[in-house]
Amino acid sequence: MDPVQQLQNMSALDAAHHIHPFCDIKDMQKNGTLIMSRGEGVWIHDSLGNPYLDGFAGLWCVNIGYGRKEVGEAVLRQMNELPYYNTFFGTSTAPATLLAEKVTGYTSGRMNRIFFTSSGSEATDTWFRLARIYWKALGHPSKKHVIARRNGYHGSTVAGASLGGMKHMHEQGDLPIEGISHINQPYWYADGGDLSPAEFGLKVASELEAKIDELGEENVAAFVGEPVQGAGGIIIPPDTYWPEIQRICRERNILLIADEVVCGFGRLGRWFGHEHFGFEPDMASVAKGLSSGYLPIGGVLINDRVADVLAQAGDINHGYTYSGHPVCATAALENLRIIEDEKLVQRVRDDIGPYFAERLKSLEDHPVVGQVETVGLLGAIQLAKDKTTRQRFQDVDLAGRTVRNFCYKHGLIMRATADRMLASPALVISREEVDAMVRYMRHGLDHLAEQNLA
């Protein structure tokens, strides 16, 4: 059977039997799926051999790039020695224990405990429960409510989707569940009006204090936010934002939770995003870059303040079959060894991150680009109908899809959130590959300009 026929058959089988995340099932059954077959570095190839520069590192996660045989070899050794054992009933395995020591070590003593999960979504459900257990153990059982942000993303479980502030997710399944509220996001370009970014950062942070007053401090357990909102459009907050959020959390006696699933393990040029922005969370969810997506693993980092109280709370009736899975933990350990040995965190901070920022910033001369924002190896290109007035296209989703689909068709994988074009490449991307990304992007922007959208 020739390769084209093989691809068509595989695509048809996939459409017939496989329901994908965040998909229109009817549309996928009609159009089929694209089958990816191999990857190396920042490049991925479909089953016909067509190459794509993956400007999104899978889903924000393949930090060390594709094709690192060292990870597979380490995993095989562990599979042959001990493929699985649980961490219930006072048992553990060497990989889980060593990984706990390794990951907490990156926090410089600020968070000395970790609870392992299989994903960022499970990590969200974990800290959500632990926050309530914490306050009940301290004699404040009414402190249950959690405040999050509109357009934030914290996973797809019921609790994760509820905490995430995405309307299209809330419309399905009667979400959010009780005990969750949302305040506005720090999106200056869209919502800042005539305020400077610094003024806007303080203004939008003040909504947290107003929401605490509305709910009653005695009822609020925690506030959660991504250091940089990822799926919401790589919304990089003004410098004034996070210090003010931390001040409010400390003064109003609520826990501060950082969702580090996207920002963690070097993407911002620090081990964690909260370090870049200068705040200290009480708990932090991690996943993605923990194993560079090679195997599913996540976790919740916990500071001593919370851990010491949990230790006095008796049985913590929460856990997962695959918490601390020894093979997944082995993949994570080898991934972290590569990041350390190749100094990828420092590389993002001192070399490829600044170069990425410079090259993406060059796109601001384009007539349909209103603003380019970057931090580390996260970049957002804000599309604009009129850049001088920050006027956006009438159909923001169509504008973003137009650029994204053109780039995809021509060999660049990137993402669109409404009218923001998003890039999050592997930490191993070369300068020449960054240049190629920017060339592809410029062609996509040219294509959008030619469409003359309203």
C-alpha positions in Angstrom: 0.0 0.0 0.0 1.4 3.4 -1.0 2.0 6.0 1.8 -0.9 8.2 0.7 -3.3 5.3 0.9 -1.9 4.4 4.3 -2.4 7.9 5.6 -5.9 8.0 4.3 -6.8 4.7 6.0 -5.2 5.8 9.3 -7.0 9.2 9.1 -10.3 7.5 8.5 -9.8 5.0 11.4 -8.9 7.9 13.7 -12.0 9.9 12.7 -14.2 6.8 13.1 -13.0 5.8 16.6 -11.1 8.5 18.3 -12.7 11.5 20.0 -10.1 14.2 20.3 -9.7 17.0 23.0 -11.3 20.3 22.1 -12.6 19.2 18.7 -15.7 19.5 16.6 -16.5 15.7 16.1 -18.7 16.2 13.1 -16.1 18.4 11.4 -13.3 15.9 12.2 -15.3 13.0 10.8 -15.8 15.0 7.6 -12.2 16.2 7.1 -10.2 13.5 8.7 -7.1 14.0 10.8 -3.4 14.6 10.2 -1.3 11.8 11.4 2.1 12.8 12.9 4.8 10.2 12.7 8.1 11.4 14.0 10.0 14.4 15.5 13.5 15.7 15.9 14.6 18.9 17.6 11.9 21.5 16.9 10.7 19.7 13.8 7.8 17.3 13.5 6.9 15.2 10.4 3.5 13.8 9.3 3.2 10.3 7.9 3.8 11.5 4.4 7.1 13.0 5.5 6.1 16.6 5.3 8.1 18.7 7.8 6.6 21.3 10.2 8.5 23.7 12.4 6.8 23.2 15.7 6.6 26.7 17.1 4.5 25.5 20.0 6.6 22.6 21.5 3.6 20.2 21.2 1.3 21.9 23.7 3.8 24.2 25.5 5.7 21.2 26.8 8.4 19.6 24.6 11.1 21.8 26.2 14.1 19.6 25.3 12.8 19.0 21.8 11.8 15.8 20.1 13.9 12.7 19.6 16.0 12.7 22.8 17.0 9.0 22.8 18.4 9.4 26.4 14.9 9.6 27.8 13.7 6.5 26.0 16.8 4.5 27.1 16.3 5.6 30.8 12.6 4.7 30.6 13.3 1.3 29.1 15.7 0.5 31.9 13.1 1.4 34.5 10.4 -0.5 32.7 12.5 -3.6 32.8 13.3 -3.1 36.5 10.0 -1.9 38.0 7.3 -0.8 35.5 4.8 0.2 38.2 4.1 0.5 41.9 1.9 2.8 43.7 2.7 5.4 46.4 -0.2 4.6 48.6 0.1 2.9 52.1 3.4 4.4 53.0 5.3 3.0 50.0 7.4 4.7 47.3 10.0 4.0 44.6 13.4 5.4 44.0 12.5 7.5 40.9 9.5 9.1 42.7 11.7 9.9 45.8 14.6 11.3 43.7 12.3 13.4 41.6 10.6 14.9 44.7 14.0 15.9 46.0 15.1 17.2 42.6 12.0 19.4 41.8 11.7 20.9 45.3 15.4 21.7 45.1 14.7 24.2 42.3 12.6 26.3 44.7 15.6 27.3 46.9 13.8 26.1 50.0 10.6 27.9 49.4 8.6 24.8 48.6 9.9 21.6 50.1 7.1 19.2 49.4 5.4 17.9 46.2 2.4 15.8 45.5 2.6 14.0 42.2 -0.2 13.7 39.7 -0.4 12.6 36.0 -1.3 16.0 34.6 -1.8 19.7 35.2 -5.6 19.1 35.4 -5.1 16.6 38.2 -2.7 19.1 39.9 -5.4 21.7 39.9 -7.9 19.4 41.5 -5.3 18.5 44.1 -4.4 22.0 45.3 -8.1 22.9 45.2 -8.8 20.1 47.7 -5.7 20.7 49.8 -6.5 24.4 50.2 -9.9 23.6 51.7 -8.3 20.9 53.9 -5.7 23.4 55.1 -8.2 26.0 56.2 -10.5 23.4 57.9 -7.4 22.1 59.8 -6.8 25.6 61.0 -10.4 25.9 62.3 -11.7 28.0 59.4 -14.1 25.5 57.6 -15.9 28.4 55.9 -12.8 29.4 53.9 -13.7 27.4 50.8 -14.1 29.9 48.0 -11.5 30.3 45.3 -11.0 33.4 43.1 -9.5 32.9 39.6 -9.3 35.0 36.4 -11.5 35.3 33.4 -9.8 33.7 30.3 -7.4 31.8 32.6 -6.8 28.1 32.0 -6.3 25.5 34.7 -7.2 22.2 32.9 -10.3 20.3 31.8 -11.5 18.4 34.8 -14.7 19.7 36.4 -12.7 21.7 39.0 -10.1 22.8 36.5 -12.6 23.9 33.9 -14.5 25.8 36.6 -11.5 27.6 37.8 -10.4 28.4 34.3 -12.3 31.5 33.2 -13.2 30.5 29.7 -16.8 31.1 28.7 -16.9 28.5 26.0 -15.9 25.8 28.5 -18.4 27.0 31.2 -21.2 26.8 28.7 -20.9 23.1 28.5 -21.6 21.1 31.7 -23.2 23.8 33.8 -19.9 25.3 35.0 -18.4 26.8 37.0 -19.3 24.7 40.1 -20.2 26.4 43.4 -17.5 28.1 45.3 -15.5 29.7 42.4 -15.5 33.4 41.3 -13.6 35.2 38.6 -12.0 38.7 38.2 -10.6 40.3 35.1 -7.3 39.4 33.5 -4.4 41.8 33.2 -4.8 42.3 29.4 -3.6 45.9 28.9 -3.9 46.0 25.1 -7.6 45.1 25.1 -8.7 46.6 28.4 -6.2 49.2 29.5 -7.9 52.1 27.8 -6.0 55.3 28.5 -4.2 53.9 31.5 -0.5 53.2 31.4 0.4 49.5 31.8 1.7 50.2 35.3 -1.6 52.0 36.3 -3.6 49.2 34.7 -1.7 46.5 36.5 -2.6 48.0 39.9 -6.2 48.7 38.8 -6.9 45.1 37.7 -5.1 43.6 40.7 -7.4 45.7 43.0 -10.3 43.7 41.7 -9.0 40.8 43.9 -9.4 42.9 47.0 -12.9 44.0 45.9 -14.0 40.4 45.3 -12.7 39.3 48.7 -14.7 42.1 50.3 -17.8 41.0 48.3 -17.4 37.4 49.4 -16.1 38.0 52.9 -12.6 37.2 53.8 -13.8 34.5 56.2 -15.1 32.6 53.1 -12.2 32.9 50.7 -9.5 30.1 50.6 -7.3 31.1 47.7 -6.5 33.0 44.6 -5.0 31.2 41.6 -3.3 32.6 38.5 -0.8 31.6 35.8 2.3 33.8 36.0 1.6 34.4 32.3 -1.8 33.4 31.0 -1.1 30.7 28.4 -4.1 29.4 26.5 -5.8 32.7 27.2 -3.4 34.4 24.8 0.0 34.7 26.4 -1.2 37.6 28.5 1.9 39.1 30.1 0.9 41.2 33.2 2.4 44.6 33.8 5.3 44.7 36.3 3.0 46.2 39.0 0.5 43.3 38.9 2.0 40.4 40.8 3.5 42.3 43.7 0.1 43.8 44.3 -1.6 40.5 44.1 0.8 39.0 46.6 0.3 42.0 49.0 -3.4 41.5 48.9 -3.2 37.7 49.5 -0.9 38.2 52.5 -2.8 41.0 54.1 -6.2 39.4 53.5 -5.1 35.9 54.7 -5.8 33.8 51.6 -3.5 31.3 49.9 -1.7 32.3 46.7 -1.6 29.6 44.1 0.6 29.8 41.0 -0.3 27.6 38.0 3.2 26.9 36.6 2.1 24.2 34.1 3.1 26.3 31.1 5.7 28.6 32.7 7.7 26.1 34.7 11.0 24.4 34.0 12.8 27.1 32.1 10.3 28.6 29.7 10.7 32.1 31.1 14.4 31.8 31.7 13.9 30.8 35.3 13.0 27.5 36.8 9.5 28.9 37.6 7.5 31.8 36.3 6.8 33.2 39.8 10.5 33.7 40.2 10.5 35.9 37.1 7.7 38.1 38.4 9.0 38.2 42.0 6.2 36.6 44.0 6.1 33.5 46.3 3.1 31.2 46.0 1.9 28.9 48.8 1.3 26.1 46.3 2.2 25.7 42.6 0.9 23.3 40.0 3.4 21.8 37.5 3.3 19.4 34.6 4.3 19.8 30.9 8.0 20.8 31.0 8.5 18.5 34.0 9.0 15.6 31.5 8.9 17.7 28.3 5.8 15.7 27.5 7.7 12.5 27.0 5.5 10.8 29.6 2.5 12.2 31.5 3.4 13.6 34.9 2.5 16.6 37.0 2.4 17.7 40.6 1.7 20.4 43.2 4.6 22.1 45.0 3.7 23.0 48.6 5.5 25.4 50.9 6.2 24.6 54.6 3.4 26.9 55.8 0.8 24.7 54.1 2.7 21.3 54.5 3.1 21.7 58.3 -0.7 22.2 58.7 -1.5 19.3 56.4 0.8 17.1 58.5 -1.5 17.8 61.5 -4.7 17.2 59.6 -4.8 13.4 59.8 -5.5 11.3 56.8 -5.5 13.2 53.5 -8.0 11.2 51.5 -6.8 12.1 48.1 -4.6 10.4 45.5 -4.3 8.8 42.1 -3.3 5.3 40.9 -0.4 6.8 39.0 0.8 9.4 41.5 4.7 9.2 41.4 4.6 6.5 38.6 8.2 5.2 38.5 8.5 5.2 34.7 7.1 8.7 34.4 9.3 9.9 37.2 12.3 8.4 35.4 11.4 10.3 32.2 11.1 13.5 34.3 14.5 12.9 36.0 16.2 12.4 32.6 14.5 15.4 31.1 15.7 17.6 34.0 19.2 16.2 33.7 19.3 17.3 30.1 17.9 20.8 31.0 20.6 21.1 33.6 23.5 19.7 31.6 22.7 21.8 28.6 22.0 24.8 30.7 18.8 25.4 28.9 17.3 27.7 31.6 20.3 30.0 31.4 20.2 29.7 27.6 16.6 31.0 27.5 17.5 33.8 29.9 20.8 35.0 28.3 20.8 33.9 24.7 17.9 32.4 22.8 15.2 34.3 24.8 16.6 37.8 24.0 17.1 36.8 20.4 13.6 35.5 20.1 12.3 38.7 21.6 14.3 40.8 19.2 13.2 38.9 16.1 9.5 38.8 17.1 9.6 42.5 17.9 10.6 43.1 14.3 7.1 42.2 13.3 5.7 45.3 14.9 6.4 47.2 11.7 3.7 45.1 10.0 0.4 47.0 9.3 -1.8 44.4 10.9 0.4 44.0 14.1 -0.6 46.2 17.0 1.9 44.9 19.6 4.4 42.1 20.1 5.0 40.8 23.7 7.5 38.2 24.8 9.0 36.8 28.0 11.6 34.0 27.7 10.4 31.7 25.0 6.7 32.8 25.1 5.6 35.3 22.4 2.3 36.9 21.4 1.6 38.9 18.3 -1.5 41.1 18.8 -3.3 41.6 15.5 -4.9 45.0 14.9 -7.2 46.5 12.2 -5.7 49.9 13.1 -2.5 49.8 15.1 -2.6 53.6 15.9 -5.9 53.3 17.8 -5.6 49.7 19.0 -8.7 49.0 17.0 -9.2 45.2 16.6 -10.7 43.2 13.7 -14.5 42.9 13.9 -14.2 39.0 13.9 -11.2 38.5 16.1 -11.4 34.7 15.8 -11.4 34.8 12.1 -8.4 37.1 12.0 -6.4 34.7 14.2 -7.5 31.6 12.3 -6.6 33.2 9.0 -3.0 33.6 10.1 -2.7 30.3 11.9 -4.1 28.2 9.1 -1.9 29.9 6.5 1.2 29.2 8.6 0.1 25.6 9.3 -0.4 25.0 5.6 3.1 26.3 4.8 4.9 24.4 7.5 4.8 26.4 10.8 2.7 25.2 13.7 1.6 28.0 15.9 -1.6 28.8 17.8 -4.2 31.5 17.8 -6.3 32.7 20.8 -8.8 35.1 19.2 -6.6 37.7 17.5 -3.4 36.9 19.3 -0.8 34.7 17.5 1.1 32.6 20.0 4.5 31.0 19.9 6.1 28.7 22.5 9.0 26.8 20.9 11.3 24.2 22.5 14.1 25.6 24.6 16.6 24.0 22.2 15.5 26.1 19.2 18.4 27.6 17.2 18.7 31.2 16.1 18.3 30.1 12.5 15.1 28.3 13.4 13.8 31.4 15.2 14.6 33.3 11.9 12.6 30.8 10.0 9.6 31.1 12.4 9.6 34.8 11.9 9.7 34.5 8.1 6.7 32.1 8.2 4.9 34.5 10.6 5.4 37.5 8.3 4.0 35.6 5.3 1.0 34.7 7.4 0.5 38.4 8.4 0.8 39.4 4.7 -1.9 36.9 3.9 -4.2 38.4 6.5 -3.5 42.0 5.2 -4.5 40.8 1.7 -7.9 39.5 2.9 -9.1 43.0 3.8 -11.2 41.8 6.7 -13.5 44.3 8.4 
